[in-house]
Amino acid sequence: MNVGDIVRSLGLEVLSATEGMEREITGGYASDMLSCVMAGAHAGDVWVTLQAHQNVVAVGDLLGLACIVITEGARPDDATIERANERGIPILLSGQGTFGVVGQLFAQGIGVAGSENGG
């Protein structure tokens, strides 16, 4: 499954890095604490969060994440979107809560990278 697949299946809005729609998703991670994401997420993961500030782009770039899904209708500012475009990090938006988005991703076979639950 790639980023474009989840955009279509979850009806997500693409805010940045449209060239990243073909990135393969190898697992998923959900957290709003950046330190937890840095310790637990893996390259190729889709990261689900309600955080919408510039630091999410820095973490996504550092870890080589496939994309970032921002939930609950939160919207990053223009500077954050610009930085995501510069770094090639797809930022996707959902009006749903984090729990619902994660549930849908899991139902589509995206699990924790390296676990028996998929990924």
Beta strands, then each sheet from edge to edge (+ up, - down):
strand 1: 13-14
strand 2: 27-30
strand 3: 45-49
strand 4: 67-70
strand 5: 91-93
sheet 1: 1+ 5- 4- 3- 2-
end
